[in-house]
Amino acid sequence: MTAQPAAQRLRAILGGPDLVHFPGVYDAVGARLAVRAGVRGAHLSGAVASAVGLGLPDLGFVHAGDIVRVARGVVPALDGQPLLADADTGYGNALQARVTAQAYAAAGIAGLHLEDQVAPKRCGHLAGKQVVDVAEAAARVRAAVEAGSGIVVVARTDALGVEGVASATERCVAFAEAGADAVFVEGAGLSDLARVVEGVIRAAGACPPLVVNRSEAAGDQPALDHDALGELGVRVVIHPVSALLAAARAQEAVYAAIAATGDAGGVDRLGWDDLTTLVGLPDLLALEQRYAAGDPA
């Protein structure tokens, strides 16, 4: 199957010279706001989908169908910019990973990241993670690559915090051999990431492009060294939960104001006209008038 234009854009970003930031989105309004801000792509987190859609933490409650349902609202609002979506473990073995890749692509998702945890998985920043053996992890990646969907496959390893740098390096080499478009070392600081990249280059001759996670779930983090990350081959930095945390804080203030005073007027909010313009009301009203007038143009 020929890759969709959004997948081609994502591959161009991974193959390009720039480090690009993908903020997290989880609904059409957020996606439109992200596009208006000028983003070149966005990210859909399984943890966010679980929190927003199910009211549950990131402990394996979300499945492929949940991500697909969210993506069907998000993708059209991104106006062609690529969506990179969390695929957790592929939701099973290699066969499930293959079908997940096909389902994601059919929903317009440009790329997925697929991890090597056991199922059910845990949030990458929680203790108690376990990883499958390297052969099973690589089989999941190969199955997603060979699904024929054209989707971008980012292979993620959580082995760094479980088994160390050598294991993470071995897995990135195996992922590259399985055809991954990029690799993603969860929980890696700059020094560990540099060691992994050096090991992959030594073993395989080259390292695939890198995706890095910038999540508040990891706690306070040092400022990003964009130049150093770019030199290592990082091409996408995802910010999975930033927008949700900001929105939740704003909602908290609105609900508290209404509960206390019956009025949210003192809380900073987007204007109603701004929102309706964002979602296309003026253009649709103009189109409605054209059809009502029978204008053949």
N, C-alpha and C positions, 0 to 999 in steps of 0.2 A: 504494500500500500504506500502511495506517495505521502510524504509528510505534509501536514497542514502548514499554511504560511506561518502560524504562530510558532510551531515547532521549528521551522526553518529559522525564524528570528532568534529563538533561544539558542540554537546551534551556532548561529553567527555570533551571538554574545559570548558563548563559551570559547569559540575559536578566535575571538577578537583580542585587541590589546588592552581593553579597559576593564576596570573593576566596576561592576554594576550592582546597585542595591535594589532588592526586591522586598517591599514591605508586605506584611500580612494583610490579606483581605478575607472577608467571610460573608459578604452580601453585596448586592448590586450597588447600593449607595456608596459603600466604601470603595468599590472598584471604580466607580465614576469619579469619586474624589481623588483617588490615586492617579487616574489618567489625567485629570485636570491639573494635578501637581507636576506632571511631566515624567512619571516613572516609565521605565523601559520594560517593566515586567513586574509580576506580583507573585506572592506565595500563599498557598492555602495549607494551613497546619492541621494535622489530625487532632492535636491537643485543643486547638481553638474550635474545630468542628464539634468535638466532644463537649466542650464547655458550653458553647452557644446552642447547639442543637439538642443536646441530651442533658445538660446540667450535671455532667459527670467528669471526673478527672481523666488524665491520659493513661489509662490502664488497660487498653485494648478493647474498649467498648465500641469504638467506631469501626465500621467496615467499609468496603469499597463503595457500596451503594450510598452510604451517607455522604462520602466525599463527592460522588457523582451528582447527587441531588444539589449540593451547595454549588458545585461548579456550573451547573446548568443555569443558575442565576447570575453567577459572577462572570463567566466567560464572555457573554454578549456585551456586558457593560465595560469590559476592558478594551473594547474598540480595536481588537487585533493584537494588543500587547500580550505576550506569552504568560500563561499561568503555570507555575511549577507547584505541583501538589504532593503532599505527603501520602505515601502508599504503605507506611508502616513496614510490616514484614512481607507484604504481598498478600497478607491475610490467609496464609497457609503455606503449602509447599510450592515447588516450581510451577506446577500446573495452575495453581491459584494465582501466582504472580503473572503468568502469561495472560490469563483471562482479565486480571486487573488492568494490565497495560492496555488491552483492547478496549475495555470499558471506559477507561480514562480518556483514551484518544477519541472514542466515539462521542464523549461529552465535550470535546474541544480543548481538553487539557493538553498543554504543549509538552510538559515534561513531568516526570515523577521521580521521587527519591525513595529508594527501596533499601531496607536495613537488614542487618544480620542478627537481630535479636531472636530469641525463642518467642513463640506465640503462646499465650497472649503477651504482648510487649509491654514495656513500661516507658514512661517519659524518660528521655535521654539524660535528664539531670537528676533522676531519682536513684537512690541506692538500690541494690538488689538486682541489677540487670544481669542477664545471662545471654550469651551468644551461641549460635549454632556453629558447627564445625565449618571450616573454610570451604570444603567441597559443597556442602549444602547451600551456603551463602552465595557462592559463585553460580550454582545451578539456578537459583532464583533470578539472578541478574541475567544470565544467558537466556532464560525462558522469556523474560520481559523484552530483551533485545530482539529475540527471534519471533516475537508475537506478530510481526508483520504490520504493526500499526503506525510506524513512523514516529512514535513518541520518543522524546529524549529520555534516556535512562541515566539517572544519577545514582551511583551505588554508594550507600552510606554504611560505615562500620562504626559500631559502638564498642569495638574491642579495646580501644585505647585505655578506657577506664577500668576494664575488666581484666585484660591480659597483657597490656603494655604496648610499647611502641613497635616491638618486633612483630607482634601479631597483627597490629593495625597495618603495618607495612606489607606483610604477607598477603593480607586480604585485599589491599588496594592493587597489588600486582595481579592477583587472581581476578579481580573485577575488571581490570584493563584487558586481560586476556579473554574475558567473557564478553567483551564488546561494549562496556560501559562508556557513555559519552563523557562522564565526569565522575569524580570521586568526592566523598564528603566524610571527613574524619570528625565524628561527633566529640565535642568536649576538648578539642585540641587548642592549646595556646600556640603562640607564634613559634616557640622553640621546638615543641613537640611536632608541630606541623612541618617545620623545616627538616627535622630528622626523618619523618615519614617520606617526604618528597625526595630527600637524598637517597634513602633506601630503595624507593621505587625506581628511581633513575639508574641506580647501580644494578638493580636486578633486571630491569626491563628495557633500559636504554632511554626511556622517556616516561614522563608522568602525565596522565590525563589532566585536563583542567580541573580546578578545585572549586567546591562550594563550601562556604563557611557559614556557620550558624551564629547569629547575634541575637540571643534571646535573654530577656529579663529573667527567665526561669533559672538561669545559671547564676543569678545574683549580680553583684557589682562586678563590672569588667573594665579593664583598662581601655583607654581610648584606642580606636582602631589605627594601626600604622598602615595606611593605605599603600604607601610605596613598598613596604616590606611584603605585604600580602600579594601585591601585584607581581613582584619579582618572583615569588614562590609559585605563581601560576593560578592564584585565586581570581576567578572571573565573576562570581556571583556571591554576594553576601545577603542572606535572608534575615528578615526581621519579623519572625512569625507572630509575636503576641503584642507588639508595641501598640498597634491601633486598637486592639481589643481592650487593653488595659486603660488606654486614654478614654475610650468610649464608656467603659464601665465606671470610671471615676466621674465622668460627666453625668451619666444616668443616676449614679448614686446621689449626686448633688440635687438633681431635679426631683427625684422621688422624695428626698428628705424635705425639700422646700415645700412640695405639694402636701406632704403628710403633716408638716408643722404649721403651714400658713394657708394652705389651699391655693397657692399661687407660685408658679415657677418664674415669675417675672424678674427676680433678682439674679437668676443664673444665666450665664452667657450661653447663647444658643445660636445655631444657624437660623437665618430668617426663613420663613415659609416660602417666600418668593424665590429665595436662593435655592431651596430644595427642589421646588417644582421646576425651576429652570434647569437644574442639574439633571433631572430625570427626563427632560425633553418636552415639557408641557407647551412652550410657545411654538415649537416646530409642529407638534401634533395638532394644536388648535388651528394653525395655518393650513395644515393638510386637510383637516376636517372641513374648513371653509371652502377649500378648492373643490373637494368632492361634492359638497352641498351645492355649490354653484354650477356643477357639471362642467368644470373647466377641463377640456381635453388635454391641456398641457400638463 
